[in-house]
Amino acid sequence: IEIVAFCEVGKPFLLCKKMFPDSKAFYSLEGVVGMLRRNPKMLGKVDKLRFTLPCQDVTLLKLLNKYGTTKTAHLFTNLQGELADIINADTVFNKMVLPTPENKHNHAQAVKMDQDLGYFAQSTVANGAYYGNPTSHDRWLLLCSKH
């Protein structure tokens, strides 16, 4: 597997720059999509996209910890779909917090967005420990394939 590009923020950005020195590095999803709007061939052929976005305006963790809401759901519901559309990857994998009554419409919108782009989209819930994450939290997973 060749990592051609990554998009991270904070300490993970520095770690990825060290781990993948020959990859294109981006600090924001908005920045990547903006550059690709101007030059869709910038990254060349990308077979797979993987998203783990902190992109819910309201989550159970935020509610339990009495954190304020953030206005980042658009990354999950819009921009990742635009990126998948521009790149035309064969496979898109998405890991997200569990749907709640407050945010389940965003999960449904993400599935519909990928289906509208021509992907077969299937979601499930799995414990992070079962697929290599250093956590035992349940996560919502969305796997999309054009084939």
Secondary structure, 3 states (H helix, E strand, C coil): CCCCEEECCHHHHHHHHHHCCCCEEECCHHHHHHHHHHCCCCCCCCCEEEEECCCCCCCHHHHHCCCCCCCCHHHHHHHHHHHHHHHCCCEEEEEECCCCCCCHHHHHHHHHHHHHCCCEEEEEEEEHHHHCCCCCCEEEEEEEECC
